[in-house]
């Protein structure tokens, strides 16, 4: 399929037909990168921190959420009331 590059504000872009977006499962975000001489557009593999809340709950339930470094204070902590 051939399409034209169009001016969009101060940028330029292409319009991707809705059926192609639906077929690829693109919704709100995509990842873009250049591979050789091609522009590759993909669904984001995983959102940042996705699943962290559930993983931390599983760690806590398993009793495996102890501090690794232990607690340590800062020199000026004595001046603060907690």
C-alpha positions as CSV (number, residue, x, y, z in Angstrom):
1,X,0.0,0.0,0.0
2,X,1.3,3.4,-0.9
3,X,0.3,6.6,1.0
4,X,1.4,10.2,1.0
5,X,3.2,12.1,3.7
6,X,1.0,15.0,4.9
7,X,1.7,18.1,6.9
8,X,0.2,17.9,10.4
9,X,0.9,21.2,12.3
10,X,4.6,21.6,12.5
11,X,5.2,17.9,11.7
12,X,4.5,15.5,9.0
13,X,2.8,12.2,9.1
14,X,0.8,9.5,7.4
15,X,-2.7,8.3,7.9
16,X,-3.1,4.7,8.7
17,X,-6.5,3.3,7.7
18,X,-8.7,2.1,10.6
19,X,-9.0,-1.5,9.4
20,X,-5.2,-1.8,9.4
21,X,-5.0,-0.4,13.0
22,X,-7.7,-2.9,14.1
23,X,-5.9,-5.8,12.4
24,X,-2.7,-5.0,14.2
25,X,-4.4,-4.3,17.5
26,X,-3.0,-0.7,17.7
27,X,-5.0,1.4,20.2
28,X,-3.5,4.4,21.9
29,X,0.2,4.0,21.7
30,X,2.8,2.5,19.4
31,X,6.6,2.0,19.5
32,X,8.6,3.3,16.5
33,X,12.1,2.5,15.5
34,X,14.3,2.5,12.5
35,X,15.6,-0.8,11.3
36,X,18.0,-0.4,8.3
37,X,16.1,1.9,5.9
38,X,12.6,1.0,7.3
39,X,10.4,2.7,9.9
40,X,8.9,-0.1,12.1
41,X,5.8,0.6,14.1
42,X,4.8,-2.0,16.8
43,X,2.4,-2.4,19.7
44,X,4.3,-1.5,22.9
45,X,5.6,-4.8,24.3
46,X,4.8,-3.9,27.9
47,X,3.9,-0.8,29.7
48,X,6.5,0.4,32.2
49,X,5.9,-1.1,35.7
50,X,3.0,-3.1,34.4
51,X,2.3,-5.9,36.8
52,X,4.5,-4.5,39.6
53,X,1.6,-4.1,42.0
54,X,0.4,-7.7,41.6
55,X,4.0,-9.0,41.9
56,X,4.6,-7.1,45.1
57,X,1.4,-8.4,46.6
58,X,2.5,-12.0,45.7
59,X,5.9,-11.3,47.4
60,X,4.3,-10.0,50.5
61,X,1.9,-13.0,50.6
62,X,4.8,-15.4,50.3
63,X,6.7,-13.5,53.1
64,X,9.5,-12.7,50.7
65,X,9.4,-8.9,51.0
66,X,12.1,-8.3,53.6
67,X,14.4,-5.3,53.2
68,X,17.6,-6.3,51.3
69,X,19.8,-3.5,52.5
70,X,18.3,-3.1,55.9
71,X,17.3,0.3,57.4
72,X,19.8,3.1,57.6
73,X,19.3,6.7,58.6
74,X,20.7,9.9,57.3
75,X,22.8,12.3,59.4
76,X,20.0,14.9,59.7
77,X,17.1,12.5,60.4
78,X,17.3,13.3,64.1
79,X,15.9,16.8,63.4
80,X,12.8,15.4,61.8
81,X,9.7,14.2,63.6
82,X,8.1,11.2,62.0
